[in-house]
Amino acid sequence: MKFWAGDVPVHYHGHNDFGLGMACAIAAINVGAEWIHGTIDGIGERADNANIPEIGLALELLYGTDTGLKLEKVRGASERLREIAGYDLEPWKAVVGQNLFVRETGAVAAQFHLPHAIEPYSSELLDTPRGIRLGKKSGTASIKIKDKDLGLEVADNQVPVLLDEVKKLAIKKRGLLTDAEFTEIVKRCA
């Protein structure tokens, strides 16, 4: 179905006032809008604009529509725009957030070798790494993966000891551990 105003195609310009900017853009496309206005990261007035990378990813993966967007470049474009404009995004932001393919939870880390079981699409699509962060929700699988990532050699019987120390520090600092903090725990305990 196409909406036309005479011979003029319909454009859609939406904001994210209700957190539905991307959904409204998709709905506009579904009823015939030929142009979608939006911005990288949705930056704009008030509650921001429709977010072009989110719209593009949804159209490509959920609707099978070739948008022509180079999805592997959207995270870099977002990062550069943030540098220029001087703003930060929440780390859990869809498509471009730094935590998009990072896991803390031990149950999920146990499935880390099966990305399709824990992620809706491949990190390769957005050219971004997957990773494990250690914290109070980590499990033994998280410790083993982080040991391997950092090239540390820890005996299996030391993993529960390290996990206990990781959880204690994460609770004390009220946050995730850095790789340096974990390496220090390994040196002290293993």
C-alpha positions in Angstrom: 0.0 0.0 0.0 1.4 3.4 -0.9 0.3 6.8 0.4 0.7 9.6 -2.0 -0.1 13.3 -1.9 -0.7 13.7 -5.6 2.6 12.8 -7.2 4.6 13.5 -4.0 5.9 10.6 -2.1 5.4 10.6 1.7 8.4 11.2 4.0 8.4 10.2 7.7 10.0 12.4 10.3 9.6 11.0 13.8 10.9 11.5 17.3 11.4 9.1 20.1 9.2 10.7 22.7 7.7 7.4 23.8 10.7 5.2 23.0 9.0 4.2 19.8 11.0 6.1 17.2 12.4 3.1 15.4 9.0 1.2 15.6 7.1 4.2 14.2 9.7 4.5 11.3 9.2 0.8 10.5 5.4 1.3 10.6 5.7 4.3 8.3 7.7 2.2 5.8 5.1 -0.5 6.0 2.3 1.9 4.9 4.3 3.4 2.1 6.7 6.1 3.3 9.6 6.2 0.9 12.0 8.4 2.9 12.7 8.1 6.5 14.3 11.0 8.3 16.6 10.1 11.2 20.1 10.5 12.6 23.0 8.5 13.8 22.3 7.6 17.5 19.0 9.4 17.1 20.5 12.6 18.2 18.2 15.5 17.9 15.8 17.8 19.7 13.7 16.8 22.7 13.6 13.0 23.0 15.8 12.6 19.9 15.0 11.5 16.4 14.5 8.1 14.8 17.8 6.2 15.0 19.0 5.3 11.4 21.3 2.4 12.5 18.5 0.8 14.5 16.0 1.2 11.7 18.5 -0.2 9.2 19.3 -3.2 11.3 15.7 -4.0 11.8 14.8 -3.6 8.1 17.8 -5.8 7.1 17.3 -8.6 9.7 13.6 -8.6 10.5 12.2 -7.7 7.2 14.8 -8.9 4.8 15.1 -5.5 3.1 18.4 -4.4 1.6 18.9 -0.9 2.9 22.3 -0.3 1.4 23.6 0.7 4.8 27.1 -0.6 5.7 26.1 -2.0 9.1 29.7 -2.9 9.9 30.5 0.8 9.9 27.7 2.2 12.0 29.5 1.6 15.4 32.5 3.5 14.1 30.3 6.3 12.7 28.5 6.6 16.1 31.8 6.7 17.9 33.2 9.4 15.7 30.0 11.5 16.0 30.2 11.2 19.8 33.8 12.5 19.7 32.9 15.4 17.5 29.6 16.4 19.3 30.9 15.6 22.8 28.1 13.3 24.1 28.0 9.9 25.6 25.5 7.0 25.1 24.2 4.6 27.7 26.4 1.4 27.4 23.4 -0.8 26.8 22.2 1.3 23.7 20.9 -0.9 20.9 23.3 -1.4 17.9 26.1 0.9 19.1 26.3 0.5 22.9 29.6 -0.7 24.3 27.8 -3.6 26.2 26.0 -5.0 23.2 28.0 -8.2 22.9 29.6 -8.2 26.4 28.4 -10.6 29.1 28.8 -10.7 32.9 26.2 -13.4 33.9 27.7 -16.8 34.5 24.8 -18.7 33.1 25.1 -16.9 29.8 28.9 -17.2 29.8 28.5 -21.0 30.0 26.9 -20.7 26.5 29.5 -18.1 25.2 30.8 -20.7 22.7 27.3 -20.8 21.2 26.7 -17.1 20.2 23.5 -18.0 18.3 22.1 -19.3 21.6 22.5 -16.0 23.5 22.6 -13.3 20.8 19.9 -12.3 18.3 22.5 -11.6 15.6 26.2 -12.0 15.0 28.6 -9.5 16.4 30.4 -9.8 13.0 27.5 -8.0 11.3 28.4 -4.9 13.2 32.2 -5.5 13.2 32.4 -5.6 17.0 34.1 -8.0 19.4 32.3 -10.2 21.9 33.6 -10.3 25.5 33.2 -11.3 29.1 33.2 -8.8 32.0 33.7 -10.1 35.5 31.4 -9.0 38.4 29.0 -10.2 41.1 26.9 -12.2 38.6 29.8 -14.1 37.1 30.2 -17.8 37.3 33.0 -20.4 36.8 32.6 -20.3 33.0 33.2 -16.5 33.1 36.4 -17.0 35.0 37.7 -19.7 32.6 36.9 -17.5 29.5 38.5 -14.4 31.0 41.6 -16.5 32.0 41.9 -17.7 28.4 41.3 -14.2 27.0 44.1 -12.7 29.1 46.5 -15.6 28.5 46.6 -16.5 32.2 47.1 -20.1 33.4 44.9 -21.1 36.2 44.3 -24.6 37.5 40.7 -25.8 37.6 40.8 -26.1 41.4 41.6 -22.4 41.7 38.6 -21.2 39.6 36.1 -21.3 42.6 38.6 -19.3 44.7 39.0 -16.7 42.0 35.3 -16.5 41.5 34.8 -15.8 45.2 37.4 -13.0 45.1 35.9 -11.5 42.0 32.4 -11.4 43.5 33.7 -9.9 46.8 35.5 -7.1 44.9 32.6 -6.4 42.5 30.2 -6.1 45.5 32.7 -3.8 47.4 33.3 -1.5 44.4 29.7 -1.7 43.2 30.8 -2.4 39.6 32.5 -4.7 37.1 36.2 -5.5 37.4 38.8 -4.3 35.1 41.2 -6.8 33.5 43.9 -5.4 35.6 41.9 -6.0 38.8 41.3 -9.6 37.8 44.9 -10.1 36.9 45.9 -8.9 40.3 43.5 -11.3 41.9 45.0 -14.2 39.9 48.5 -13.2 41.0 47.5 -13.0 44.6 45.4 -16.2 44.8 46.7 -18.7 42.2 
